Amino acid sequence: MTEIFRAESVPGFPVHEIRHIRSRARVAHRGAQLLEWTPTGFDPVLYCSRRSVPVEDTAVRGGIPICWPWFADHPDCSSLPLHGFAQLMVWTHGYMETNDDEVRMGFWLEDDADTRDLWPHRFRLDLEICMGARLAMRLRMKNTGDSAFSAGGAFHPYFVVGGLEGLVVSGVTDAGYFDKTSGRFKAGDAGRLRIEGEVDRIYQTTGPVTLCDQTLGRRITVEGAGHRGTVVWNPGPEEAAKARDIAPGDYDHFVAVEPVLPQEVQVFLSPGEEHLMSLEVTIESTALSRAG
Ligand SMILES: O=P(O)(O)OC[C@H]1O[C@@H](O)[C@H](O)[C@@H](O)[C@@H]1O
């Protein structure tokens, strides 16, 4: 049996709570942000900070924020919101469908006077979230105006890990990357990545990435399409301590793996054109027994 209800424990911040035979999930209308996805038989897959409260100018720290129409800082104006404004806007809930395998929810966002103050273009975003034993998200971005624009963005999932020491990231290391911590491009170094200290890299690869978590005995695989790079990010202890919405010690329990359209390779959309970006997350147990 599927149970779906709308809660509003923080006024002005409605959240859909979903209980389905294949997974449990929570989706906020603001940012169309998935806050929880817990497939049946597993512990939660997405980190969501208990310190984070929904406030007007900041996205909830965790789940899967949708970054759009730019990734990271705006190239020309540093006072504009980091990672774009889509994560701060209330999206319209379009539809909800359910079957034996999953619950699908559709949200959309169009330009209005507020978005045009920040970014002078006409657009429509359609997001579909499919929550079951696997998670799939599809983001369609369309230019609905009469002049061309370029747009960037990312799916910014925060994945729970048991501890960084027991974590190996595979799928990125053959690729070169831009190291945001040093501001330099670096060559790929083959082998598997371990997260030690602050890691903030935009890899020049779009293949699947796997988080092999020996502590929790599970493997999370992240696959995207329509993106042009992959970010791997963890703030490390020092940067995490500066963030008011990350509790002490939490940095050791999440890693972001993000299919991204970085600034340098945004998509160019002529009037009427659209671009589709998608994300798929699967999880498998590597332990003998799984959480109940
Ligand atoms: O603090 P925010 O806006 O959630 O961003 C978190 C991180 O997001 C990552 O995608 C960026 O590469 C990092 O540079 C950034 O610090």
The ligand as a MOL file (V3000), in Angstrom:
LIG
                    3D

  0  0  0     0  0            999 V3000
M  V30 BEGIN CTAB
M  V30 COUNTS 16 16 0 0 0
M  V30 BEGIN ATOM
M  V30 1 O 27.4380 25.3630 0.1620 0
M  V30 2 P 26.7580 24.9480 -1.0900 0
M  V30 3 O 26.1920 26.0720 -1.8740 0
M  V30 4 O 25.7670 23.8760 -0.8510 0
M  V30 5 O 27.8800 24.3240 -1.9770 0
M  V30 6 C 28.5530 23.2360 -1.5170 0
M  V30 7 C 29.6450 22.8110 -2.4910 0
M  V30 8 O 29.0350 22.3690 -3.6780 0
M  V30 9 C 29.9390 21.7760 -4.5990 0
M  V30 10 O 29.2370 21.3880 -5.7110 0
M  V30 11 C 30.9760 22.8050 -4.9980 0
M  V30 12 O 31.9000 22.1970 -5.9030 0
M  V30 13 C 31.6750 23.3280 -3.7550 0
M  V30 14 O 32.6170 24.3220 -4.1380 0
M  V30 15 C 30.6580 23.9030 -2.7860 0
M  V30 16 O 31.3140 24.3010 -1.6110 0
M  V30 END ATOM
M  V30 BEGIN BOND
M  V30 1 2 1 2
M  V30 2 1 2 3
M  V30 3 1 2 4
M  V30 4 1 2 5
M  V30 5 1 5 6
M  V30 6 1 6 7
M  V30 7 1 7 8
M  V30 8 1 7 15
M  V30 9 1 8 9
M  V30 10 1 9 10
M  V30 11 1 9 11
M  V30 12 1 11 12
M  V30 13 1 11 13
M  V30 14 1 13 14
M  V30 15 1 13 15
M  V30 16 1 15 16
M  V30 END BOND
M  V30 END CTAB
M  END
